[in-house]
Amino acid sequence: MTNLDQAFIKAYQQQVADTQLPERVPLNEVSRLADSRVSDDDTTSMRLHRRIRDSVVPAPHVDFAKAYSTEQVPSEEPFRPLLEVERFSLPTVCRQLYEAASAELNMLADALAHESSQGLKVLAIDGYSAGEGTTTLSLCLADRLSQLGIKVVVADANLDDPQVASRLGLNVQTGWEDVLRDNLPLEEVVIEASDGPMAVLPLRKPFSLTGGATEGLNDCMLRMATSIKKLRSGFSLVLIDMSPLENPGAFDCLLPSGFGTQLDAILLTHNVRATPHDRIAELQRQLRAAGVAQAGIVQTFVPAA
């Protein structure tokens, strides 16, 4: 069992145990962690768990070092962002989450740092629907990883409701959409902090990949994959904050026709107060059928709207 396996995963136990699940793997039992809550209506409290018992829907283990060491060839000129801020101002929810679940966040960040050293380069973070806590988790993890000395970038791929820039208090003049639509150099959009090895690739506003044309969709998907490939060359770990997977077109981004060729794995978020367990189990099946490696699931506890 890898460190990443040990760092998180809440077994669905009774709810999912009633569902027909293939190839369950018995795993060590660990104690339940105390529920952590924060007060803001739009904030996320989080609880991380290891896999327990045989009621888990197992995410297939990926040997990242073996799978990707021969495929990823660094570009001759490493990627260098041209934009810089002194520091990123993390949203209040991140600070509250640090107080409520610091140990769990550190455990997950340590595990991702280890997997990064073994070859993990690009990790999508996503949930089934809006309000699962993916943006909050992406920013908190990026901050924690940068404190560990990991050079990390958060790419805002929530095309329907981009929030990375606004959550960090950034008033950006250009965004990833300018790269995808107008071929603006990626170096002119990525913003890095001077006080640590963290950067972001923001979106300024919601962006349609298609523009109503299949040719436009193919071009944008190719440019997304090209952008992520460039980020791979300049950062130790790329975290992609995705659109909810129930949204039209979001799942397609994970496929080889999207940027799936550059994706190593996906980390799912699950708001247990809003999304039924059986819906997450079905999403896992769809990801397995599509050949998308799953790093695990993080449970969040976002207050109901």
N, C-alpha and C positions, 0 to 999 in steps of 0.2 A: 504494500500500500504506500503510495507516494505521500509526501508532506501535504500536497494539495488535496489529496483524498482525505487526509486526517483533519484538515483545517475547517471544513465546512460540509454541510449537507444535512438537512433535516429530513428524516424519514417521514413519509406520509402516513405511516402507521395505519390507524383504523380506516381513514377515509380511502386511502389508496390500496390498502391491503384487500379491500373488497373488490378491486378491479383486477381483471386478468392481466398480469404483467409478465413479460417474458424474461427468462434467465435471471432470476433474482440471485444475488450473491450474498451469503451471510457475511456480515461485517461486525467488528467489535462494538459492543455497547458502551456508550458513554453517558454521563449524567446530563440531564436537561439543564440548560442555563436559565437563570432568572430572566423574566421578561423585563426589558428596559423600555421606558417610555419617555418621550419629551412632550412639551406642552403645546407647541405651535400647531395650528390646524393643518398647515401645509408641510409639516416636517415629518421625518421618517425616523422611527426607532427600529432597532435591528437586533436580531438574535442569530448567531451563527452556530451551526451544529455540525458534528461529524456524522457520517453515515452510521446508522445503528440498525441492528438486527437484519432480518431478511425481508423487511417490508419496503426497503429502498428501491426506487427505480434506478439501477446503477448506470452512471455515466461511464462509457467505455474509456479505459485508461489509454492514454496516448503517450508513447515514448517520444517526447518532443525532440530530444537530441538526435535520435535515430531517424525520425520522420522528416526533419527539416534541415539537418546539418548539410546535406548534399544539395538541397534545392535552393537555398537562399544565398545568392552571390551578391556581396555588397557592391554598390556602385563605385566607380573609380573616384568620384568626388562626393564625399559624405555630405548629407543634407545639412544645411546651415540656415536656420531662420534669420530673417532680417529685422524682425520686430521684437522689441523687448520691453518689459515693464520691470519695475524694481521688485515687486512681489505681487502674488495673487492674493486678493482678499476673499478668503473662504466664506461661504454663507453661514449664517447663524446656525442652521441645522447641522452643519458639519461639526461645529464646536460643541453643540449639545450632544451629538452622537458620540463624540470623543469622550465626553463625561459619562455617558450612559453605557457605552459598549467599547471602551478603549481596548480591553484585553482581546475581545473578539476581532476587532479590526486589525490589531497588531498581528494576531495569529494568521489571519487571511493574507495580510500584506507580506508577512514572512514566507508564507507558502508560495505566493506568487513570485516573490523574489527568487526563491529556490528554483521554481519551474522556469523562470526567465534564464537562470544560469544554465539550465538544461536544454534550452532551445525554444521555449515559448516566446514568441515575438508579438503576435497580434491576438488580442482577446476582445471579443465583442461582449458587451454587458447589456442584457435586454430582459424584458418581461413580456407577459402576454398582453397586458393592457396598460393604458396610461395610469400613473399613480402607483407604480410598483416600487419606486425608489431608485431607478437605475442611474439617474443623473447624480443624485446625492451620493450613491455608492461609488460611482466613477470618480467623482472629485475627492472624496475622502480617501479612497485607495491611492489615487495619484499623489496626493499630499503625503500619505504615509510612506509610499514607495520612494518618493523623492528624499524623504528624511533618511531612508536607508541607503541613499546614494545611487538609487536606480534612476537612470535617465528615462523619463516617462512622458508621454504625450497623450492627452485626451482629445480624441477627434469627435466632434459633434455630428453624428449621422442621424439625429432625430429630425428628419426632413419635414415632419409635420408640426413639430413644436420645439424648435431648438432653444435650449436654455443655458448652455454652458457659459456663454459670454455674459449673459445677464446675471447669472448666479455669482459670477466672479466680479461683478461690477465693472465690466469692460464695455466701453462704448466703441465698438469696432467699426471701421469704415469699409473694410473688405472682409469677405467670408469665403468659406469653401465653395459656395455657389458661384463665386466669380472665377474660381479655377475650373469648375465643371462646365460652366456655360460660356465663359469668355476666354478660357485658356490663360488666365492670369497665373504667373509662376507661383508655385506653392510656397516658396520661400518668402513671398511678400504677404502671406496670410497667416502663417503659423506665428504665434506669440510665445516667447519664452520668458521666464523670470530670471532676473540676475542673481537672486538670493538662493537659488537651488535648481537642481536638474529637472524642472517640470515645465511643460509647455502645453498649449492648447491649440487646436485647429477649430476655430469657431464657425458657426453659421450665423448670418445676420438676421435672417427671417426664413419662414417656411419656404421650401423649394420643391418644385415638381421636377422629377427626373425626366418625364416624358415630354412635357410641353405639347402633348397630343400627338406625338409622332413616334413610331417604333424606332426609326433611325436615330432620333434624338435620345431615346432611352438607351439604346446600345452604346452610343457615344459617351453618355454620362456615366454609365456603368463602367466602361473601360477607363474613363478618367478617374473614377473613384478608386478602381483597382491600382491604377498607376500612382495615384496620390499615396495610397497606403504602402505601396512598394517603396516609395521614396522615404516615407516615415520609418519603415523598417531599417533603412540604411543609416538613419541618423539617431535612432533612439533604441534603448534596450528593450522597451516594452511600449506597445501601442494599445491603449484602451479605447474602444469604440462605443460611444454612448448611442444606442440605436433607437429608432422609432419602435413603438409597441408592435409586437409580432402579429397582432390581430389586424393592424392597419394594412390596407391594400399595398402590395409591393414590398413591404418590409421583409417578409420571409425570402423573397426572391433575391434580395441583396446578399444573403448568406450563401447562395448557390454559386457554382462556377461561372454562370452567366452574369453574376453580379461581381462582388469582390471576394467571393469564396475561395478563389485561388490563393489569396493572400492571408486568409483567416486560419488561425491555428485551432481555436476553440471558442466556445461561447459559455459565458457564466450567466445563468438565469437568476433573475430576482423574482420573488413570489410574495406579494402582499396577501398574507393569510386572512386579512379582514375583508378582502374584496374579491379575490379570484379563487374559484372552487379548485380543490385539489385534483379532481378528475380532469379539469381543463389543462392543468399543468402536465399531468401524466400523458394526455393526448399530444400536447406540444412536444414532449420529450420523444414520443414515438415518431412524430413527423420529422424531428431533427435527425433521429437515428436513420430513418428511411432515406433522408436526403444526404446522409454521409457527413453531417456536421458534428464534429467532436464536441462533447459537452464536458466542461470542466467541473460543473456542479451546480448547486442551487443555494442561494442565500435567501433566507426568509426575512421579510421586512414587515413592519407593523404600522403602515401609514393610516392615520385616522380617516374614517369614512367621510366623504364629502358631505 
